[in-house]
Amino acid sequence: DAGDRIRSAVRRGEAEPLRDILSAVRKRYKGEVVRIRLTGRGRNMQYRIRIIDSKNKLIEVRVNAKTARIVGAAGL
């Protein structure tokens, strides 16, 4: 389960807590979060957050899980 993977990565210190990640993402991207995944391993771990914006456009925001830095975003 994705939630278990996220909690485990946070406990091991490999990823920042989801609340911190979402706070950073919501400052730049407005809309409803519809999906969150944690991908990769070690230093390459990323949160992939899908958001539906006010224009009904689906956006995937990629965030470095360890640094909480947004590394990219793309419309889907």
C-alpha positions, 0 to 999 in steps of 0.5 A: 500500500502506498501509505505504508511505503510513505510512512516507512520511508519517513521513519527511515529518514529517506523522505520528508513527511507528506504534510510538508511536501503538500504544503510546499506543492500547494504554495505553487499549484492550486487545485485538488490532490487526486493521487500521491505516489512515492517512486524510486529508491534512496536519493532518487525517491520522488513524490508524484502528486497529481492535481486537478486545477481550477481549469480541470487540467490534470497536473503531475508535480514531481518532488524530491522526497528527501529535500521537498524541492519541486523538481518538475511538473507536467500536464497529463 
